[in-house]
Amino acid sequence: MVGVATTILANWLLFSATFAQATTSDPTQQLGGNSPWFPGPDVNDITYEVPDGCSVDMAAFVSRHGSRYPDTGAYNQWVALAAKIQAAQFTATGDYSFLQTWKPVLSNPAVQIADISIGGYKELYDMGVSYRWRYPDFYTENTAFSVFANQYPNAPRVVNSARLFARGYLGPNSTYGDVYVIKSTDPKSIANSLAPSDSCPTYSDNGGGANLTAWNNLYLPAVTKRVNSHIHGNLNFTDSDVSIFPYLCGFETQITGRESPWCNIFNEDELRKYEYAQDLRYYYGSGPGSGKNYTLMQPVLNAIVQRLVDGPNKTYVNSNGQSWTPGPLIPMFTNDGQINQLAAEIGVFDQQKPLPNNKIPNDQIFVASNYVTMRGTIGFERLSCSNKKYVRIVLNDAVYPVPSCQNGPGNSCPLGSYAALVAQKSKSQGSLVQTCGLTNSTGAASTNTATFLVDNALSWEYVVKP
């Protein structure tokens, strides 16, 4: 058993190293929201190194949960696909030979479905360590450390991600960590949670809608025809079957620690078309092309900017009258919809033209695989440069400039200018309460600025230990 365990670990470490290279030759890096974590490519040709003469004195990030097991609906698709394959009489060789014996890789679905997978454990522990190393002066041993997490009602994966990150960050002293779990479905949490859209009755994510349908109808039939030509017998895959093959590639790989055989089915051109389908899903579902959907993380963005303007180690007075001094790192965990909403709001995609549904554009900036992966992360760093303060935005460890404000060191934006830009966006787009047709006008709902980052005594949050 020791030899088997060692082999599994070696395979996972090898594959993890492949992730770190961030090359497009790895199929798991082109799966949009179904990709395991990998550092994004430097698409803007801006080094992540801190600019000369600057230091990072404060940082915040909003991260998606880590890699997970499939949800119930997706797992049922896997089971149905396996039953279809097993009921057929066919022969297949080469890259398709695995079909003869394939079955879903979950070992205990009753307890695994929808929660963090083994691959996710590794991502989140590693994430905690990497942030501790990245900002070595941000934490003093055996002192309090705060992490914030959305209470996703369908599964504990977001809270568990925050806990695992804290364990990696704090190590053996993780008891000093507090994970503040915010209940986004509590009526009192309007505009004041890590998933404000959960309190918005008008919010509806169409998953890409007609644009995604049009694209799938354009590219999938040829893929299905090619795949079926490699199989002899009465097994015939449909477009619907084929559409989940890349999904299986990403999920099986991060669950088992080995590259899934499904990763060899789509060729390079087909995989890019699948990736673009993911771009359409996010762009028109909850991103820049989704109408008012993408504006619903305004209160969270406003709260982050407020903390960055206030500076590190500021003491706040909670709603219970007690004082609280949070640290210079602000870690937050939520779901892919909220990551995508926030990405659309922060300014880095302001010049992205609407994505067409009949071709892949040459000037595409909005690529979901580069930031909405499992453990996909939107980071904000406050740069201190000769007593002047700037903000730079980092998506999956790659720097993204704000097109209208990149005159600071390393294409950063002066902090005051960025605060003004965000405030203007918030004013022009209308508040969450207005967008959602609500009447609540107290607290964060009246200011359109969440307060959970400056008040850790809110009635709709509770604390768990890492």
C-alpha positions as CSV (number, residue, x, y, z in Angstrom):
1,M,0.0,0.0,0.0
2,V,2.9,2.4,0.7
3,G,4.1,1.9,-2.9
4,V,0.7,2.7,-4.3
5,A,0.3,5.7,-2.1
6,T,3.7,7.0,-3.1
7,T,2.9,6.5,-6.8
8,I,-0.4,8.4,-6.5
9,L,1.4,11.3,-4.7
10,A,4.1,11.4,-7.3
11,N,1.6,11.5,-10.1
12,W,-0.3,14.3,-8.5
13,L,2.8,16.3,-7.8
14,L,3.9,15.8,-11.4
15,F,0.5,16.9,-12.7
16,S,0.4,19.8,-10.2
17,A,3.7,21.0,-11.6
18,T,2.2,20.8,-15.1
19,F,-0.6,23.2,-13.8
20,A,2.0,25.6,-12.6
21,Q,3.5,26.0,-16.1
22,A,0.3,27.6,-17.2
23,T,0.6,26.5,-20.8
24,T,-2.3,25.9,-23.2
25,S,-1.1,22.5,-24.1
26,D,-2.6,21.2,-20.8
27,P,-6.3,20.5,-21.6
28,T,-7.3,21.1,-18.0
29,Q,-6.4,24.8,-18.5
30,Q,-9.0,25.4,-21.1
31,L,-12.2,24.3,-19.3
32,G,-13.5,27.6,-18.0
33,G,-15.3,27.0,-14.7
34,N,-14.5,23.3,-14.9
35,S,-10.7,23.8,-14.8
36,P,-8.7,22.9,-11.7
37,W,-6.7,25.8,-10.3
38,F,-3.7,27.0,-12.3
39,P,-1.9,30.4,-12.4
40,G,-3.3,32.4,-15.3
41,P,-1.1,33.3,-18.3
42,D,0.4,36.7,-18.5
43,V,-1.9,37.9,-21.2
44,N,-1.2,41.5,-20.6
45,D,2.6,41.2,-20.6
46,I,2.9,42.7,-17.1
47,T,5.1,41.0,-14.6
48,Y,3.7,40.0,-11.3
49,E,6.9,41.1,-9.6
50,V,6.3,44.1,-7.2
51,P,7.4,47.3,-9.1
52,D,10.7,48.7,-8.1
53,G,10.4,51.2,-5.2
54,C,7.1,49.7,-4.1
55,S,5.9,47.3,-1.5
56,V,2.5,45.7,-0.9
57,D,1.2,46.9,2.5
58,M,-2.3,45.5,2.2
59,A,-4.2,42.9,0.0
60,A,-7.6,41.5,-0.4
61,F,-8.9,38.6,-2.5
62,V,-12.2,37.1,-3.4
63,S,-11.8,33.4,-4.3
64,R,-14.0,30.7,-5.6
65,H,-14.1,27.5,-3.6
66,G,-11.5,24.8,-4.5
67,S,-11.9,21.9,-6.8
68,R,-14.9,19.8,-5.9
69,Y,-16.8,16.7,-6.6
70,P,-19.7,17.1,-9.0
71,D,-23.1,18.4,-8.0
72,T,-26.0,15.9,-8.0
73,G,-27.2,16.9,-11.5
74,A,-23.8,16.5,-13.1
75,Y,-23.2,13.2,-11.3
76,N,-26.5,11.9,-12.6
77,Q,-25.3,12.8,-16.1
78,W,-22.1,10.8,-15.5
79,V,-24.1,7.8,-14.3
80,A,-26.5,7.9,-17.2
81,L,-23.5,8.2,-19.6
82,A,-21.9,5.1,-18.0
83,A,-25.1,3.1,-18.3
84,K,-25.4,4.0,-21.9
85,I,-21.8,2.9,-22.6
86,Q,-22.2,-0.3,-20.6
87,A,-25.4,-1.3,-22.4
88,A,-23.9,-0.9,-25.9
89,Q,-22.0,-3.5,-28.0
90,F,-19.0,-1.8,-29.5
91,T,-15.3,-1.8,-30.0
92,A,-12.9,1.1,-29.6
93,T,-9.1,1.4,-29.7
94,G,-6.4,3.9,-28.9
95,D,-7.6,7.0,-27.0
96,Y,-11.1,5.5,-26.9
97,S,-10.2,2.1,-25.5
98,F,-10.9,3.2,-21.9
99,L,-14.6,3.4,-22.7
100,Q,-15.0,-0.4,-22.4
101,T,-14.4,-0.2,-18.6
102,W,-15.1,3.4,-17.7
103,K,-17.3,4.3,-14.7
104,P,-17.6,7.4,-12.6
105,V,-14.6,7.9,-10.3
106,L,-16.5,8.8,-7.1
107,S,-16.0,6.1,-4.4
108,N,-18.7,7.2,-2.0
109,P,-21.1,9.6,-3.8
110,A,-23.4,9.9,-0.8
111,V,-20.8,11.9,1.1
112,Q,-18.7,13.3,-1.7
113,I,-21.2,15.0,-4.0
114,A,-20.9,18.8,-4.1
115,D,-18.1,19.1,-1.5
116,I,-14.4,19.7,-1.8
117,S,-12.4,17.0,-3.5
118,I,-8.9,15.7,-2.6
119,G,-7.6,18.0,-5.4
120,G,-9.4,20.9,-3.8
121,Y,-7.8,20.1,-0.4
122,K,-4.4,20.4,-2.0
123,E,-5.2,23.6,-3.9
124,L,-6.5,25.3,-0.7
125,Y,-3.7,24.2,1.6
126,D,-1.2,25.3,-1.1
127,M,-3.0,28.6,-1.4
128,G,-2.7,29.3,2.3
129,V,1.0,28.6,2.2
130,S,1.6,30.7,-0.9
131,Y,-0.2,33.7,0.6
132,R,1.8,33.4,3.8
133,W,5.0,33.4,1.7
134,R,3.8,36.1,-0.7
135,Y,3.1,38.6,2.1
136,P,5.5,37.5,4.9
137,D,5.0,40.6,7.0
138,F,1.2,40.4,7.1
139,Y,0.9,38.0,10.0
140,T,2.5,37.5,13.4
141,E,2.5,34.0,14.9
142,N,-0.3,33.2,17.4
143,T,-2.4,36.2,16.7
144,A,-6.0,36.4,15.4
145,F,-6.7,35.9,11.7
146,S,-10.0,36.5,10.0
147,V,-11.4,34.8,6.8
148,F,-14.8,35.4,5.3
149,A,-17.0,32.8,3.6
150,N,-20.3,32.7,1.9
151,Q,-22.7,30.2,3.4
152,Y,-23.6,28.5,0.1
153,P,-26.9,26.8,1.0
154,N,-26.5,23.8,-1.3
155,A,-23.2,22.4,0.1
156,P,-20.5,23.3,2.6
157,R,-17.7,23.6,0.0
158,V,-17.2,27.4,0.3
159,V,-16.9,27.3,4.1
160,N,-14.7,24.3,3.9
161,S,-12.5,26.1,1.4
162,A,-12.0,29.0,3.8
163,R,-11.2,26.6,6.6
164,L,-8.6,24.7,4.5
165,F,-7.0,28.0,3.3
166,A,-6.7,29.1,7.0
167,R,-5.0,25.8,7.9
168,G,-2.5,26.3,5.1
169,Y,-1.9,29.9,6.1
170,L,-1.7,29.4,9.8
171,G,-0.3,25.9,10.0
172,P,-0.3,24.2,13.4
173,N,-1.6,27.3,15.0
174,S,-4.8,27.4,12.9
175,T,-6.9,27.7,16.1
176,Y,-6.1,31.4,16.0
177,G,-8.1,31.6,12.8
178,D,-11.8,32.7,12.7
179,V,-13.9,31.9,9.6
180,Y,-16.8,34.4,9.5
181,V,-19.7,32.6,7.7
182,I,-22.1,35.0,6.2
183,K,-25.7,33.9,5.5
184,S,-26.6,35.5,2.2
185,T,-30.2,34.3,2.3
186,D,-31.0,36.0,5.6
187,P,-33.4,38.9,4.9
188,K,-31.1,41.2,7.0
189,S,-28.1,40.5,4.7
190,I,-29.4,42.6,1.8
191,A,-26.3,44.2,0.1
192,N,-24.2,42.8,3.0
193,S,-22.9,39.3,2.1
194,L,-20.5,37.6,-0.3
195,A,-23.4,36.6,-2.5
196,P,-25.7,39.7,-2.7
197,S,-27.5,38.2,-5.7
198,D,-29.0,35.6,-3.4
199,S,-31.1,38.3,-1.9
200,C,-32.2,39.7,-5.3
201,P,-35.6,38.5,-6.5
202,T,-34.9,39.7,-10.0
203,Y,-31.6,37.9,-10.4
204,S,-31.5,35.0,-12.9
205,D,-28.4,33.5,-14.4
206,N,-29.4,32.1,-17.8
207,G,-26.1,30.1,-18.2
208,G,-25.3,31.8,-21.4
209,G,-28.8,31.5,-22.9
210,A,-29.4,31.7,-26.6
211,N,-25.8,32.8,-27.3
212,L,-24.4,29.6,-25.8
213,T,-27.1,27.5,-27.5
214,A,-26.2,29.0,-30.9
215,W,-22.5,28.3,-30.4
216,N,-23.1,24.7,-29.2
217,N,-25.3,24.1,-32.2
218,L,-22.5,25.4,-34.5
219,Y,-19.5,23.5,-33.2
220,L,-20.7,20.4,-31.4
221,P,-22.2,18.3,-34.3
222,A,-18.8,18.0,-36.1
223,V,-17.2,17.0,-32.9
224,T,-19.8,14.3,-32.2
225,K,-19.5,13.0,-35.8
226,R,-15.7,12.7,-35.5
227,V,-15.9,11.0,-32.1
228,N,-18.5,8.5,-33.3
229,S,-16.3,7.6,-36.3
230,H,-13.8,6.1,-33.9
231,I,-16.3,3.7,-32.3
232,H,-17.6,0.6,-34.1
233,G,-20.9,-0.9,-32.9
234,N,-24.1,0.4,-31.6
235,L,-22.7,3.1,-29.3
236,N,-23.6,6.5,-30.7
237,F,-22.9,9.6,-28.6
238,T,-25.2,12.6,-29.0
239,D,-24.1,16.2,-28.9
240,S,-25.4,16.4,-25.3
241,D,-23.1,13.4,-24.4
242,V,-20.1,14.9,-26.1
243,S,-20.6,18.3,-24.4
244,I,-19.7,16.9,-21.0
245,F,-16.5,15.1,-22.1
246,P,-14.3,18.1,-21.2
247,Y,-16.2,18.5,-17.9
248,L,-15.2,14.9,-17.1
249,C,-11.6,15.7,-18.1
250,G,-11.3,18.5,-15.5
251,F,-13.2,16.8,-12.7
252,E,-11.7,13.3,-13.0
253,T,-8.2,14.8,-13.2
254,Q,-8.4,16.8,-10.0
255,I,-10.3,14.0,-8.1
256,T,-7.9,11.3,-8.9
257,G,-4.6,13.2,-9.3
258,R,-4.1,11.7,-12.8
259,E,-4.9,13.1,-16.2
260,S,-8.3,11.7,-17.1
261,P,-8.6,9.7,-20.4
262,W,-11.4,12.0,-21.3
263,C,-8.8,14.8,-21.8
264,N,-7.6,13.0,-25.0
265,I,-11.0,13.0,-26.8
266,F,-11.3,16.6,-27.9
267,N,-8.5,17.8,-30.2
268,E,-6.9,21.2,-29.7
269,D,-9.3,23.1,-32.0
270,E,-12.3,21.5,-30.4
271,L,-11.1,22.2,-27.0
272,R,-10.7,25.9,-27.8
273,K,-14.3,25.9,-29.0
274,Y,-15.4,24.3,-25.8
275,E,-13.5,26.9,-23.9
276,Y,-15.3,29.6,-25.8
277,A,-18.6,28.0,-24.9
278,Q,-17.5,28.5,-21.3
279,D,-16.7,32.1,-22.1
280,L,-20.2,32.6,-23.5
281,R,-21.7,30.9,-20.5
282,Y,-20.1,33.3,-18.1
283,Y,-20.2,36.5,-20.2
284,Y,-23.9,36.3,-20.9
285,G,-24.9,34.5,-17.7
286,S,-23.5,36.7,-15.0
287,G,-20.8,38.8,-16.7
288,P,-20.6,41.9,-18.8
289,G,-23.2,40.8,-21.2
290,S,-25.8,39.8,-18.6
291,G,-27.6,43.2,-18.1
292,K,-27.8,44.2,-14.5
293,N,-26.7,40.8,-13.3
294,Y,-23.0,41.7,-13.1
295,T,-23.6,44.8,-11.0
296,L,-24.7,42.9,-7.9
297,M,-21.2,42.6,-6.3
298,Q,-21.1,46.4,-6.1
299,P,-21.5,46.4,-2.3
300,V,-18.6,44.0,-1.9
301,L,-16.4,45.9,-4.2
302,N,-17.2,49.2,-2.5
303,A,-16.4,47.5,0.9
304,I,-13.0,46.3,-0.4
305,V,-12.1,49.7,-1.7
306,Q,-13.1,51.3,1.6
307,R,-10.8,49.0,3.5
308,L,-7.9,49.7,1.0
309,V,-8.5,53.5,1.5
310,D,-8.6,53.1,5.2
311,G,-5.3,51.2,5.2
312,P,-3.9,48.2,7.1
313,N,-4.5,47.6,10.8
314,K,-7.3,50.3,11.2
315,T,-9.5,49.7,14.3
316,Y,-13.2,49.7,13.7
317,V,-16.1,49.7,16.2
318,N,-18.5,46.8,15.7
319,S,-22.3,47.0,15.9
320,N,-22.1,45.6,19.4
321,G,-19.8,48.5,20.5
322,Q,-16.6,46.5,20.7
323,S,-13.5,47.4,18.8
324,W,-11.9,45.2,16.1
325,T,-8.6,45.5,14.3
326,P,-8.5,43.2,11.2
327,G,-5.2,42.4,9.6
328,P,-3.8,43.6,6.3
329,L,-4.9,40.5,4.4
330,I,-8.6,40.2,3.6
331,P,-9.4,36.7,2.4
332,M,-13.0,36.0,1.1
333,F,-14.5,32.9,-0.4
334,T,-17.7,32.5,-2.4
335,N,-18.9,30.8,-5.7
336,D,-18.2,31.1,-9.4
337,G,-21.3,33.3,-10.1
338,Q,-20.1,35.9,-7.6
339,I,-16.5,35.7,-8.9
340,N,-17.7,36.4,-12.4
341,Q,-20.0,39.2,-11.3
342,L,-17.1,40.9,-9.5
343,A,-14.7,40.3,-12.4
344,A,-17.1,42.2,-14.7
345,E,-17.4,45.1,-12.2
346,I,-13.7,45.8,-11.3
347,G,-12.9,47.6,-14.6
348,V,-10.4,45.2,-16.2
349,F,-12.9,44.1,-18.9
350,D,-14.4,47.5,-19.5
351,Q,-13.1,47.5,-23.1
352,Q,-14.3,44.0,-24.0
353,K,-16.6,44.0,-27.0
354,P,-19.7,41.8,-26.8
355,L,-18.7,38.2,-27.6
356,P,-20.2,36.9,-30.8
357,N,-22.0,33.5,-30.9
358,N,-20.8,32.4,-34.3
359,K,-17.0,32.9,-34.1
360,I,-14.1,33.3,-31.6
361,P,-12.9,36.9,-31.8
362,N,-9.2,37.6,-32.2
363,D,-9.2,40.4,-29.6
364,Q,-10.8,38.6,-26.8
365,I,-9.8,39.7,-23.3
366,F,-12.6,38.0,-21.3
367,V,-11.5,34.3,-21.1
368,A,-13.2,32.4,-18.2
369,S,-10.4,29.8,-18.0
370,N,-8.0,32.6,-16.8
371,Y,-9.9,33.5,-13.7
372,V,-13.1,31.5,-12.9
373,T,-11.3,28.2,-12.4
374,M,-11.8,26.2,-9.3
375,R,-10.2,28.3,-6.6
376,G,-10.3,31.2,-9.2
377,T,-9.2,34.3,-7.4
378,I,-9.6,38.1,-7.9
379,G,-6.9,39.9,-5.9
380,F,-6.5,43.5,-5.0
381,E,-3.1,44.7,-3.8
382,R,-2.4,48.1,-2.3
383,L,1.0,49.3,-3.4
384,S,3.0,51.8,-1.4
385,C,5.4,53.6,-3.6
386,S,7.3,56.6,-2.2
387,N,4.4,57.4,0.2
388,K,1.9,57.2,-2.7
389,K,-0.7,54.5,-2.8
390,Y,-1.9,52.5,-5.8
391,V,-4.1,49.5,-6.6
392,R,-3.3,46.7,-8.9
393,I,-5.7,43.8,-9.8
394,V,-4.5,40.2,-10.1
395,L,-6.6,37.4,-11.6
396,N,-5.2,34.0,-10.8
397,D,-1.8,35.5,-10.2
398,A,-1.7,37.5,-13.4
399,V,-1.9,41.3,-13.4
400,Y,-4.8,42.9,-15.3
401,P,-4.7,46.7,-15.8
402,V,-7.8,48.9,-15.6
403,P,-7.7,50.3,-19.2
404,S,-8.8,53.8,-18.1
405,C,-6.5,54.0,-15.1
406,Q,-3.0,52.3,-15.5
407,N,-0.6,55.2,-15.0
408,G,0.9,53.9,-11.8
409,P,3.9,51.7,-11.3
410,G,3.5,48.3,-13.1
411,N,0.3,49.6,-14.8
412,S,-1.4,50.1,-11.4
413,C,-4.0,52.7,-10.7
414,P,-3.7,55.5,-8.1
415,L,-5.8,54.4,-5.1
416,G,-7.8,57.6,-5.1
417,S,-8.5,57.4,-8.8
418,Y,-9.6,53.8,-8.5
419,A,-11.9,54.6,-5.6
420,A,-13.4,57.4,-7.7
421,L,-13.9,55.1,-10.6
422,V,-15.7,52.5,-8.5
423,A,-17.9,55.1,-6.9
424,Q,-18.9,56.5,-10.3
425,K,-19.7,53.0,-11.6
426,S,-21.8,52.4,-8.5
427,K,-23.7,55.6,-9.0
428,S,-24.3,55.2,-12.7
429,Q,-25.4,51.6,-12.5
430,G,-27.9,52.1,-9.6
431,S,-27.8,50.4,-6.2
432,L,-28.4,46.7,-5.6
433,V,-31.7,47.7,-3.9
434,Q,-32.8,49.6,-7.0
435,T,-31.7,46.9,-9.4
436,C,-33.5,44.2,-7.4
437,G,-36.7,46.2,-6.8
438,L,-36.3,46.1,-3.1
439,T,-37.5,48.5,-0.4
440,N,-34.9,47.9,2.2
441,S,-33.0,51.2,2.7
442,T,-31.2,50.7,6.0
443,G,-27.6,49.8,6.7
444,A,-25.6,48.5,3.7
445,A,-28.7,48.7,1.5
446,S,-28.8,52.5,1.9
447,T,-25.1,53.0,1.2
448,N,-24.5,50.2,-1.3
449,T,-21.5,49.2,0.7
450,A,-21.2,46.0,2.6
451,T,-20.1,46.3,6.2
452,F,-19.0,42.7,7.1
453,L,-15.4,43.7,6.5
454,V,-15.5,46.3,9.2
455,D,-18.1,44.8,11.6
456,N,-17.6,41.2,12.8
457,A,-20.7,41.2,15.0
458,L,-23.5,41.0,12.4
459,S,-26.5,38.9,13.3
460,W,-26.4,37.0,10.0
461,E,-22.9,35.6,10.4
462,Y,-21.4,33.0,12.7
463,V,-17.9,31.8,13.3
464,V,-16.3,28.4,12.7
465,K,-12.8,27.4,13.4
466,P,-10.4,26.1,10.7
